[in-house]
Amino acid sequence: MNLAVRDIRQNFGRFALTTVGVGLLLMIVMGMGGIYRGLIADATLLVEAVGADLWLVQGATRGPFAEISRVPATLEDRARSVPGVAAARRFVSHTVQRAFRGRPLRMVVQGLAWPEDAGDWIPLAAGRALRHAHYEMVADRSLGLPLGTEVPLGKDLYRVVGLTQGMVGSGGDGMAFFTVSDAQAIQFDVPGEATRLERASRRARVGGRDLGRLNPLLLERSAGATAEIPALGPPQVSAVMVSLQPGLAAGSVMDTFAAWTDVTVYTRRQQIDLLLSGMVDKARRQLGLFRALLVIISTIIMALIIYTLTLDKIHDIALLKLIGARNRVIIGLILQQALLIGALGYGLAYWLGTFAFPRFPRRVVIEPPDLLLLAGVVAAISVVASLIGIAKALSVEPNKVLS
């Protein structure tokens, strides 16, 4: 019978506890890699799902995913007039947090350019897309809002008419889709007293000028709603998304947009690169560092475990040497046990992860290449960890059995 298997059977309890400990440690390593992948998937999810070829953002900025971007809503019409442009849509995105039924409700508000964009591209898990210009929303299931729920946002109630699955922002908050007008109403909502004070302040400023004193009608108009003052434009949007005609190269269209000094144009790939090199870059590097540290710690712990198991077998190893066993037999005993601990720990980590990872607050993405890479790392760790035990075993003198 194989010596490694016989030794495991005689010390099965210790071996089982060791394997469970290594498995839990490897599950953390596997989960850290999955969180790393999930962070990238969440950050690029919306850009990939929208499918826009070009993004028009505020001039000299890096776009709404990196910093504040404000462009006029009329930019949408300007973009449509460029030859080669098939469609242009306004983009509004911001994060809000409200108290709802005794709990905090934090969501990423996404504005859809109604009626051209009703959200039919959104992958729905239940319900339907938007069918009315106001007071409807499509929410991600992570927000915990069932179909038909009415959510107070600003001064209005919004009914959940559709549910998505896995549509979250780069911060892990669930997305909620509204029409652009509703999204802007939520974004720029202020208390009634603040509105009254602003109108009074506006009237006082106009009244302090000759134009206001000579034109009473203008004075009264200045104290009205902002939307009724022609000199004040409508709320601005974060960006404009442009879709090109099928088969058309983006170069000529980008050259046209690049000549517009009030905006900056990015391709979809550039927008993704900005996301990964900007708002999620530090988190990615931190997760990568933790993953590397966990691999090093796993190596050290497994080395200590194998060394301790070797010390417990010093008398047996000395007896093997005394009866003439070759060094390769002793090396095989320790190396096989180390590889077996690594393999069983890896399998246990994967099995436990299938139950634990879906319950994590952030998305955990485990891809086959990552599993194969981790399997190779575990095999390497097992071999490296066994070297200390092998060195100790080979240094044992046969006469040790007599002491």
Contacts in CASP RR format, 6 or more apart in sequence:
PFRMAT RR
TARGET T0000
AUTHOR 0000-0000-0000
METHOD contacts of the structure
MODEL  1
MNLAVRDIRQNFGRFALTTVGVGLLLMIVMGMGGIYRGLIADATLLVEAV
GADLWLVQGATRGPFAEISRVPATLEDRARSVPGVAAARRFVSHTVQRAF
RGRPLRMVVQGLAWPEDAGDWIPLAAGRALRHAHYEMVADRSLGLPLGTE
VPLGKDLYRVVGLTQGMVGSGGDGMAFFTVSDAQAIQFDVPGEATRLERA
SRRARVGGRDLGRLNPLLLERSAGATAEIPALGPPQVSAVMVSLQPGLAA
GSVMDTFAAWTDVTVYTRRQQIDLLLSGMVDKARRQLGLFRALLVIISTI
IMALIIYTLTLDKIHDIALLKLIGARNRVIIGLILQQALLIGALGYGLAY
WLGTFAFPRFPRRVVIEPPDLLLLAGVVAAISVVASLIGIAKALSVEPNK
VLS
2 336 0 8 1.000
3 329 0 8 1.000
3 332 0 8 1.000
3 333 0 8 1.000
4 332 0 8 1.000
4 333 0 8 1.000
4 336 0 8 1.000
4 337 0 8 1.000
4 340 0 8 1.000
7 313 0 8 1.000
7 316 0 8 1.000
7 333 0 8 1.000
7 337 0 8 1.000
8 15 0 8 1.000
8 337 0 8 1.000
8 340 0 8 1.000
11 309 0 8 1.000
11 312 0 8 1.000
14 309 0 8 1.000
15 337 0 8 1.000
15 341 0 8 1.000
18 305 0 8 1.000
18 309 0 8 1.000
18 341 0 8 1.000
19 341 0 8 1.000
19 342 0 8 1.000
19 344 0 8 1.000
19 345 0 8 1.000
19 348 0 8 1.000
20 345 0 8 1.000
20 348 0 8 1.000
21 345 0 8 1.000
22 298 0 8 1.000
22 301 0 8 1.000
22 302 0 8 1.000
22 305 0 8 1.000
22 341 0 8 1.000
22 342 0 8 1.000
22 344 0 8 1.000
22 345 0 8 1.000
23 344 0 8 1.000
23 345 0 8 1.000
23 346 0 8 1.000
23 347 0 8 1.000
23 348 0 8 1.000
23 349 0 8 1.000
23 352 0 8 1.000
24 348 0 8 1.000
24 349 0 8 1.000
24 352 0 8 1.000
25 294 0 8 1.000
25 297 0 8 1.000
25 298 0 8 1.000
25 301 0 8 1.000
25 349 0 8 1.000
26 298 0 8 1.000
26 342 0 8 1.000
26 345 0 8 1.000
26 346 0 8 1.000
26 348 0 8 1.000
26 349 0 8 1.000
26 374 0 8 1.000
26 378 0 8 1.000
27 348 0 8 1.000
27 349 0 8 1.000
27 350 0 8 1.000
27 352 0 8 1.000
27 353 0 8 1.000
27 356 0 8 1.000
28 294 0 8 1.000
29 291 0 8 1.000
29 294 0 8 1.000
29 295 0 8 1.000
29 298 0 8 1.000
29 349 0 8 1.000
29 374 0 8 1.000
30 349 0 8 1.000
30 350 0 8 1.000
30 353 0 8 1.000
30 366 0 8 1.000
30 370 0 8 1.000
30 371 0 8 1.000
30 374 0 8 1.000
31 353 0 8 1.000
31 357 0 8 1.000
31 364 0 8 1.000
31 366 0 8 1.000
32 287 0 8 1.000
32 288 0 8 1.000
32 290 0 8 1.000
32 291 0 8 1.000
32 294 0 8 1.000
33 287 0 8 1.000
33 288 0 8 1.000
33 291 0 8 1.000
33 366 0 8 1.000
33 370 0 8 1.000
34 357 0 8 1.000
34 364 0 8 1.000
34 365 0 8 1.000
34 366 0 8 1.000
34 370 0 8 1.000
35 287 0 8 1.000
35 360 0 8 1.000
35 362 0 8 1.000
35 363 0 8 1.000
35 364 0 8 1.000
36 284 0 8 1.000
36 287 0 8 1.000
36 288 0 8 1.000
36 291 0 8 1.000
37 364 0 8 1.000
37 365 0 8 1.000
37 366 0 8 1.000
37 367 0 8 1.000
37 370 0 8 1.000
38 362 0 8 1.000
38 363 0 8 1.000
38 364 0 8 1.000
38 365 0 8 1.000
39 170 0 8 1.000
39 280 0 8 1.000
39 283 0 8 1.000
39 284 0 8 1.000
39 287 0 8 1.000
39 362 0 8 1.000
39 363 0 8 1.000
40 276 0 8 1.000
40 280 0 8 1.000
40 284 0 8 1.000
41 363 0 8 1.000
41 365 0 8 1.000
42 168 0 8 1.000
42 169 0 8 1.000
42 170 0 8 1.000
42 171 0 8 1.000
42 172 0 8 1.000
42 362 0 8 1.000
42 363 0 8 1.000
43 65 0 8 1.000
43 169 0 8 1.000
43 170 0 8 1.000
43 275 0 8 1.000
43 276 0 8 1.000
43 279 0 8 1.000
43 280 0 8 1.000
44 272 0 8 1.000
44 275 0 8 1.000
44 276 0 8 1.000
45 166 0 8 1.000
45 167 0 8 1.000
45 168 0 8 1.000
45 169 0 8 1.000
46 93 0 8 1.000
46 110 0 8 1.000
46 167 0 8 1.000
46 169 0 8 1.000
46 175 0 8 1.000
47 65 0 8 1.000
47 268 0 8 1.000
47 271 0 8 1.000
47 272 0 8 1.000
47 275 0 8 1.000
48 268 0 8 1.000
48 272 0 8 1.000
49 121 0 8 1.000
49 122 0 8 1.000
49 123 0 8 1.000
49 167 0 8 1.000
50 91 0 8 1.000
50 121 0 8 1.000
50 241 0 8 1.000
51 121 0 8 1.000
51 241 0 8 1.000
51 243 0 8 1.000
51 268 0 8 1.000
52 89 0 8 1.000
52 241 0 8 1.000
52 242 0 8 1.000
52 243 0 8 1.000
52 268 0 8 1.000
53 242 0 8 1.000
53 243 0 8 1.000
53 244 0 8 1.000
53 250 0 8 1.000
53 267 0 8 1.000
53 268 0 8 1.000
54 241 0 8 1.000
54 242 0 8 1.000
54 244 0 8 1.000
54 250 0 8 1.000
54 253 0 8 1.000
54 254 0 8 1.000
54 257 0 8 1.000
54 265 0 8 1.000
54 266 0 8 1.000
54 267 0 8 1.000
54 268 0 8 1.000
55 63 0 8 1.000
55 91 0 8 1.000
55 239 0 8 1.000
55 240 0 8 1.000
55 241 0 8 1.000
55 242 0 8 1.000
55 265 0 8 1.000
55 266 0 8 1.000
55 267 0 8 1.000
55 268 0 8 1.000
55 271 0 8 1.000
56 71 0 8 1.000
56 75 0 8 1.000
56 79 0 8 1.000
56 239 0 8 1.000
56 240 0 8 1.000
56 241 0 8 1.000
56 242 0 8 1.000
56 257 0 8 1.000
56 263 0 8 1.000
56 264 0 8 1.000
56 265 0 8 1.000
57 63 0 8 1.000
57 64 0 8 1.000
57 69 0 8 1.000
57 71 0 8 1.000
57 238 0 8 1.000
57 239 0 8 1.000
57 263 0 8 1.000
57 264 0 8 1.000
57 265 0 8 1.000
57 266 0 8 1.000
58 68 0 8 1.000
58 69 0 8 1.000
58 70 0 8 1.000
58 71 0 8 1.000
58 239 0 8 1.000
58 262 0 8 1.000
58 263 0 8 1.000
58 264 0 8 1.000
59 261 0 8 1.000
59 262 0 8 1.000
59 263 0 8 1.000
59 264 0 8 1.000
60 264 0 8 1.000
61 67 0 8 1.000
61 68 0 8 1.000
61 69 0 8 1.000
61 264 0 8 1.000
62 264 0 8 1.000
62 274 0 8 1.000
63 69 0 8 1.000
63 238 0 8 1.000
63 239 0 8 1.000
63 264 0 8 1.000
63 266 0 8 1.000
63 271 0 8 1.000
63 274 0 8 1.000
64 91 0 8 1.000
64 93 0 8 1.000
64 238 0 8 1.000
64 239 0 8 1.000
65 170 0 8 1.000
65 271 0 8 1.000
65 274 0 8 1.000
65 275 0 8 1.000
65 279 0 8 1.000
66 274 0 8 1.000
66 275 0 8 1.000
66 278 0 8 1.000
66 279 0 8 1.000
69 238 0 8 1.000
69 239 0 8 1.000
70 236 0 8 1.000
70 237 0 8 1.000
70 238 0 8 1.000
71 236 0 8 1.000
71 237 0 8 1.000
71 238 0 8 1.000
71 239 0 8 1.000
71 240 0 8 1.000
71 262 0 8 1.000
71 263 0 8 1.000
72 233 0 8 1.000
72 234 0 8 1.000
72 236 0 8 1.000
72 237 0 8 1.000
73 90 0 8 1.000
73 180 0 8 1.000
73 234 0 8 1.000
73 235 0 8 1.000
73 236 0 8 1.000
73 237 0 8 1.000
75 237 0 8 1.000
75 240 0 8 1.000
75 263 0 8 1.000
76 88 0 8 1.000
76 89 0 8 1.000
76 90 0 8 1.000
76 113 0 8 1.000
76 237 0 8 1.000
76 240 0 8 1.000
77 88 0 8 1.000
78 260 0 8 1.000
79 85 0 8 1.000
79 88 0 8 1.000
79 240 0 8 1.000
79 242 0 8 1.000
79 257 0 8 1.000
80 87 0 8 1.000
80 88 0 8 1.000
82 253 0 8 1.000
82 256 0 8 1.000
82 257 0 8 1.000
83 253 0 8 1.000
83 256 0 8 1.000
84 244 0 8 1.000
84 245 0 8 1.000
84 248 0 8 1.000
84 252 0 8 1.000
84 253 0 8 1.000
85 242 0 8 1.000
85 243 0 8 1.000
85 244 0 8 1.000
85 245 0 8 1.000
85 253 0 8 1.000
86 243 0 8 1.000
86 244 0 8 1.000
86 245 0 8 1.000
86 246 0 8 1.000
87 116 0 8 1.000
87 242 0 8 1.000
87 243 0 8 1.000
88 240 0 8 1.000
88 241 0 8 1.000
88 242 0 8 1.000
88 243 0 8 1.000
89 112 0 8 1.000
89 113 0 8 1.000
89 116 0 8 1.000
89 117 0 8 1.000
89 240 0 8 1.000
89 241 0 8 1.000
89 243 0 8 1.000
90 111 0 8 1.000
90 113 0 8 1.000
90 180 0 8 1.000
90 237 0 8 1.000
90 239 0 8 1.000
90 240 0 8 1.000
90 241 0 8 1.000
91 111 0 8 1.000
91 113 0 8 1.000
91 237 0 8 1.000
91 238 0 8 1.000
91 239 0 8 1.000
91 240 0 8 1.000
91 241 0 8 1.000
92 109 0 8 1.000
92 110 0 8 1.000
92 111 0 8 1.000
92 180 0 8 1.000
92 183 0 8 1.000
92 184 0 8 1.000
92 187 0 8 1.000
92 237 0 8 1.000
92 238 0 8 1.000
93 108 0 8 1.000
93 109 0 8 1.000
93 110 0 8 1.000
93 111 0 8 1.000
93 238 0 8 1.000
94 108 0 8 1.000
94 109 0 8 1.000
94 183 0 8 1.000
94 187 0 8 1.000
94 238 0 8 1.000
95 106 0 8 1.000
95 107 0 8 1.000
95 108 0 8 1.000
95 109 0 8 1.000
95 173 0 8 1.000
96 106 0 8 1.000
96 107 0 8 1.000
96 109 0 8 1.000
96 153 0 8 1.000
96 186 0 8 1.000
96 187 0 8 1.000
97 104 0 8 1.000
97 105 0 8 1.000
97 106 0 8 1.000
97 107 0 8 1.000
98 104 0 8 1.000
98 105 0 8 1.000
98 151 0 8 1.000
98 152 0 8 1.000
98 153 0 8 1.000
99 105 0 8 1.000
100 151 0 8 1.000
100 152 0 8 1.000
105 143 0 8 1.000
105 151 0 8 1.000
106 173 0 8 1.000
106 174 0 8 1.000
107 139 0 8 1.000
107 140 0 8 1.000
107 143 0 8 1.000
107 173 0 8 1.000
107 174 0 8 1.000
107 175 0 8 1.000
107 176 0 8 1.000
108 168 0 8 1.000
108 169 0 8 1.000
108 173 0 8 1.000
108 174 0 8 1.000
108 175 0 8 1.000
108 176 0 8 1.000
109 176 0 8 1.000
109 178 0 8 1.000
109 183 0 8 1.000
109 186 0 8 1.000
109 187 0 8 1.000
110 175 0 8 1.000
110 176 0 8 1.000
110 177 0 8 1.000
110 178 0 8 1.000
110 183 0 8 1.000
111 177 0 8 1.000
111 178 0 8 1.000
111 179 0 8 1.000
111 180 0 8 1.000
111 182 0 8 1.000
111 183 0 8 1.000
112 118 0 8 1.000
112 119 0 8 1.000
112 130 0 8 1.000
112 177 0 8 1.000
112 178 0 8 1.000
112 179 0 8 1.000
112 180 0 8 1.000
112 183 0 8 1.000
113 180 0 8 1.000
114 130 0 8 1.000
114 133 0 8 1.000
114 179 0 8 1.000
114 180 0 8 1.000
114 181 0 8 1.000
115 133 0 8 1.000
118 129 0 8 1.000
118 130 0 8 1.000
118 131 0 8 1.000
119 129 0 8 1.000
119 130 0 8 1.000
119 138 0 8 1.000
119 177 0 8 1.000
120 129 0 8 1.000
122 129 0 8 1.000
122 138 0 8 1.000
122 164 0 8 1.000
122 167 0 8 1.000
122 177 0 8 1.000
123 164 0 8 1.000
123 165 0 8 1.000
123 167 0 8 1.000
124 138 0 8 1.000
124 162 0 8 1.000
124 163 0 8 1.000
124 164 0 8 1.000
125 141 0 8 1.000
125 163 0 8 1.000
125 164 0 8 1.000
125 165 0 8 1.000
126 147 0 8 1.000
126 162 0 8 1.000
126 163 0 8 1.000
127 147 0 8 1.000
127 161 0 8 1.000
127 162 0 8 1.000
127 163 0 8 1.000
128 161 0 8 1.000
128 162 0 8 1.000
129 138 0 8 1.000
129 161 0 8 1.000
129 162 0 8 1.000
130 136 0 8 1.000
130 137 0 8 1.000
130 138 0 8 1.000
130 161 0 8 1.000
130 177 0 8 1.000
130 178 0 8 1.000
130 179 0 8 1.000
131 161 0 8 1.000
133 179 0 8 1.000
133 181 0 8 1.000
134 156 0 8 1.000
134 179 0 8 1.000
134 181 0 8 1.000
134 182 0 8 1.000
135 156 0 8 1.000
135 157 0 8 1.000
135 158 0 8 1.000
135 159 0 8 1.000
135 182 0 8 1.000
136 158 0 8 1.000
136 159 0 8 1.000
136 161 0 8 1.000
136 178 0 8 1.000
136 179 0 8 1.000
137 151 0 8 1.000
137 158 0 8 1.000
137 159 0 8 1.000
137 160 0 8 1.000
137 161 0 8 1.000
137 162 0 8 1.000
137 176 0 8 1.000
137 177 0 8 1.000
137 178 0 8 1.000
137 182 0 8 1.000
138 160 0 8 1.000
138 161 0 8 1.000
138 162 0 8 1.000
138 163 0 8 1.000
138 164 0 8 1.000
138 176 0 8 1.000
138 177 0 8 1.000
139 145 0 8 1.000
139 160 0 8 1.000
139 162 0 8 1.000
139 163 0 8 1.000
139 164 0 8 1.000
139 174 0 8 1.000
139 175 0 8 1.000
139 176 0 8 1.000
139 177 0 8 1.000
140 163 0 8 1.000
140 164 0 8 1.000
140 165 0 8 1.000
140 166 0 8 1.000
140 167 0 8 1.000
140 168 0 8 1.000
140 174 0 8 1.000
140 175 0 8 1.000
140 176 0 8 1.000
141 163 0 8 1.000
141 164 0 8 1.000
141 165 0 8 1.000
141 166 0 8 1.000
142 166 0 8 1.000
142 168 0 8 1.000
142 172 0 8 1.000
142 174 0 8 1.000
143 174 0 8 1.000
143 176 0 8 1.000
145 151 0 8 1.000
145 160 0 8 1.000
145 163 0 8 1.000
146 160 0 8 1.000
146 163 0 8 1.000
147 160 0 8 1.000
147 161 0 8 1.000
147 162 0 8 1.000
147 163 0 8 1.000
148 159 0 8 1.000
148 160 0 8 1.000
148 161 0 8 1.000
149 159 0 8 1.000
149 160 0 8 1.000
150 157 0 8 1.000
150 158 0 8 1.000
150 159 0 8 1.000
150 160 0 8 1.000
151 157 0 8 1.000
151 158 0 8 1.000
151 159 0 8 1.000
151 160 0 8 1.000
152 158 0 8 1.000
153 186 0 8 1.000
153 189 0 8 1.000
154 185 0 8 1.000
154 186 0 8 1.000
154 189 0 8 1.000
155 185 0 8 1.000
155 189 0 8 1.000
156 182 0 8 1.000
156 185 0 8 1.000
158 178 0 8 1.000
158 182 0 8 1.000
164 175 0 8 1.000
164 177 0 8 1.000
166 174 0 8 1.000
166 363 0 8 1.000
167 174 0 8 1.000
167 175 0 8 1.000
168 174 0 8 1.000
168 175 0 8 1.000
168 363 0 8 1.000
169 175 0 8 1.000
170 275 0 8 1.000
170 279 0 8 1.000
170 280 0 8 1.000
172 361 0 8 1.000
172 362 0 8 1.000
172 363 0 8 1.000
178 186 0 8 1.000
180 237 0 8 1.000
184 235 0 8 1.000
184 237 0 8 1.000
187 235 0 8 1.000
188 235 0 8 1.000
190 198 0 8 1.000
199 222 0 8 1.000
199 223 0 8 1.000
199 224 0 8 1.000
200 223 0 8 1.000
202 222 0 8 1.000
202 223 0 8 1.000
203 219 0 8 1.000
203 222 0 8 1.000
203 223 0 8 1.000
205 222 0 8 1.000
206 212 0 8 1.000
206 218 0 8 1.000
206 219 0 8 1.000
206 222 0 8 1.000
207 213 0 8 1.000
207 219 0 8 1.000
207 222 0 8 1.000
211 218 0 8 1.000
212 218 0 8 1.000
212 219 0 8 1.000
212 222 0 8 1.000
213 219 0 8 1.000
221 228 0 8 1.000
221 229 0 8 1.000
222 229 0 8 1.000
226 232 0 8 1.000
227 234 0 8 1.000
242 253 0 8 1.000
242 257 0 8 1.000
244 250 0 8 1.000
244 253 0 8 1.000
250 267 0 8 1.000
254 265 0 8 1.000
254 267 0 8 1.000
257 263 0 8 1.000
257 265 0 8 1.000
258 265 0 8 1.000
266 274 0 8 1.000
276 284 0 8 1.000
295 377 0 8 1.000
295 381 0 8 1.000
298 381 0 8 1.000
299 381 0 8 1.000
299 384 0 8 1.000
299 385 0 8 1.000
302 338 0 8 1.000
302 341 0 8 1.000
302 342 0 8 1.000
302 381 0 8 1.000
302 382 0 8 1.000
302 385 0 8 1.000
303 384 0 8 1.000
303 385 0 8 1.000
303 386 0 8 1.000
303 387 0 8 1.000
303 388 0 8 1.000
303 389 0 8 1.000
305 341 0 8 1.000
305 385 0 8 1.000
306 334 0 8 1.000
306 337 0 8 1.000
306 338 0 8 1.000
306 341 0 8 1.000
306 385 0 8 1.000
306 386 0 8 1.000
306 388 0 8 1.000
306 389 0 8 1.000
307 388 0 8 1.000
307 389 0 8 1.000
307 392 0 8 1.000
309 334 0 8 1.000
309 337 0 8 1.000
310 317 0 8 1.000
310 334 0 8 1.000
310 388 0 8 1.000
310 389 0 8 1.000
310 390 0 8 1.000
310 392 0 8 1.000
310 393 0 8 1.000
311 392 0 8 1.000
313 333 0 8 1.000
313 393 0 8 1.000
314 396 0 8 1.000
314 400 0 8 1.000
315 400 0 8 1.000
315 401 0 8 1.000
317 330 0 8 1.000
317 333 0 8 1.000
317 393 0 8 1.000
317 396 0 8 1.000
318 396 0 8 1.000
318 397 0 8 1.000
318 398 0 8 1.000
318 399 0 8 1.000
318 400 0 8 1.000
318 401 0 8 1.000
319 401 0 8 1.000
320 329 0 8 1.000
320 330 0 8 1.000
321 330 0 8 1.000
321 396 0 8 1.000
321 397 0 8 1.000
321 398 0 8 1.000
322 398 0 8 1.000
322 399 0 8 1.000
322 401 0 8 1.000
327 394 0 8 1.000
330 390 0 8 1.000
330 393 0 8 1.000
330 394 0 8 1.000
331 390 0 8 1.000
331 393 0 8 1.000
331 394 0 8 1.000
333 393 0 8 1.000
334 386 0 8 1.000
334 389 0 8 1.000
334 390 0 8 1.000
334 393 0 8 1.000
335 383 0 8 1.000
335 386 0 8 1.000
335 390 0 8 1.000
337 386 0 8 1.000
338 382 0 8 1.000
338 383 0 8 1.000
338 385 0 8 1.000
338 386 0 8 1.000
339 379 0 8 1.000
339 382 0 8 1.000
339 383 0 8 1.000
339 386 0 8 1.000
341 382 0 8 1.000
342 378 0 8 1.000
342 379 0 8 1.000
342 381 0 8 1.000
342 382 0 8 1.000
343 378 0 8 1.000
343 382 0 8 1.000
345 378 0 8 1.000
346 374 0 8 1.000
346 375 0 8 1.000
346 378 0 8 1.000
350 371 0 8 1.000
357 364 0 8 1.000
357 366 0 8 1.000
358 364 0 8 1.000
END
